[in-house]
Amino acid sequence: QVQLVESGGGLVQPGGSLRLSCTASGGIFSINALGWYRQAPGKQRELVAAITGRTPTYTDSVKGRFTISRDDAKNTVYLQMNSLKPEDTAVYYCNADIMVRTGARYNYWGRGTQVTVSA
């Protein structure tokens, strides 16, 4: 049973930094794409950043401030968030496109980690 577990959220002042981590475990053969989404209260979930192979993509509002990276040896994806703004406040979710050992391919979500940017 594949699980995604996020960590690294918390409370930070505007202009501060946080690094989120998401580790996948359980019956994994390979991981294709990985992504970070966020959902603020009253808003739809949105894609923040994704990485396929070594190619990252970002939503415009985080370009130049956030960096997504992956460590395939650890089945882990990271989101380095710098120059945080109050509007970055949201629950951040990890998403992964994973091939399991049976050869089947599924999309998985983590449970989310809260990021709050406030003075």
C-alpha positions in Angstrom: 0.0 0.0 0.0 1.6 3.2 -1.2 1.6 6.1 1.3 2.8 9.7 0.9 3.8 11.5 4.1 4.4 15.3 4.1 6.4 17.2 6.7 7.9 20.6 7.2 4.9 22.9 7.5 4.4 25.4 10.2 4.1 29.1 11.1 6.5 31.5 9.6 6.8 35.3 9.3 6.4 37.1 6.0 9.7 36.9 4.1 10.7 33.7 5.9 11.4 30.2 4.5 10.2 26.7 4.9 11.1 23.4 3.3 8.4 20.8 2.8 9.2 17.1 2.3 7.1 14.3 1.0 8.2 10.7 1.2 6.5 7.9 -0.6 6.7 4.3 0.7 5.1 0.9 0.1 5.3 -1.3 -3.0 6.8 1.3 -5.3 8.5 0.3 -8.6 9.1 3.8 -10.0 7.9 7.4 -9.6 7.1 9.5 -12.6 5.8 12.9 -11.8 5.7 14.5 -8.4 3.9 17.7 -7.4 2.9 20.1 -4.7 -0.6 21.5 -4.5 -2.1 23.9 -2.1 -5.6 24.8 -0.9 -6.4 27.9 1.0 -9.7 28.3 2.9 -12.6 28.9 0.5 -10.5 28.4 -2.5 -9.9 25.5 -4.9 -6.9 23.3 -4.7 -4.2 24.6 -7.1 -1.0 23.2 -8.5 2.0 25.0 -7.1 4.9 23.1 -8.6 5.6 19.8 -10.3 8.6 17.9 -11.5 8.7 15.2 -14.1 12.1 13.6 -14.4 14.3 16.6 -13.7 12.1 19.2 -15.3 10.3 21.5 -12.9 7.3 23.7 -13.6 5.8 26.4 -11.3 2.7 28.4 -11.1 3.4 32.1 -11.8 2.8 33.3 -8.3 5.7 31.3 -6.9 8.2 31.5 -9.7 11.6 32.8 -8.3 10.6 32.0 -4.7 9.9 28.3 -4.6 12.0 25.4 -5.8 10.9 21.8 -6.3 13.4 19.0 -6.2 13.5 15.2 -5.9 15.7 12.5 -4.4 14.8 9.3 -6.2 17.0 7.2 -3.9 14.8 8.3 -1.0 11.5 8.5 -2.9 11.2 12.0 -1.7 10.2 15.3 -3.2 11.0 18.7 -1.6 9.5 22.2 -1.9 11.9 24.9 -0.8 9.8 28.0 -0.1 11.5 31.4 0.3 10.3 34.9 0.6 7.0 33.6 1.9 3.9 35.9 1.7 0.6 35.8 3.7 -1.1 34.7 0.5 1.0 31.5 0.5 -1.0 30.4 3.6 -2.7 27.1 2.8 -2.6 23.4 3.3 0.0 21.9 1.0 -0.5 18.5 -0.5 2.0 16.2 -2.1 0.9 14.3 -5.3 2.7 11.5 -7.0 2.2 9.4 -10.2 3.6 6.0 -9.2 4.1 2.7 -10.9 3.7 -0.1 -8.3 5.4 -3.5 -8.5 2.5 -5.1 -10.4 3.1 -2.7 -13.2 0.0 -0.7 -12.6 0.2 3.1 -12.4 -1.8 5.2 -9.9 -2.0 8.7 -8.6 -1.6 9.3 -4.9 -2.2 12.1 -2.5 -0.7 12.9 0.9 -2.8 14.2 3.8 -1.4 17.7 3.7 0.7 19.9 5.9 -0.4 23.4 7.0 1.7 26.4 6.1 0.8 29.7 7.7 2.5 32.9 6.9 1.7 35.6 9.4 3.4 38.3 11.5 
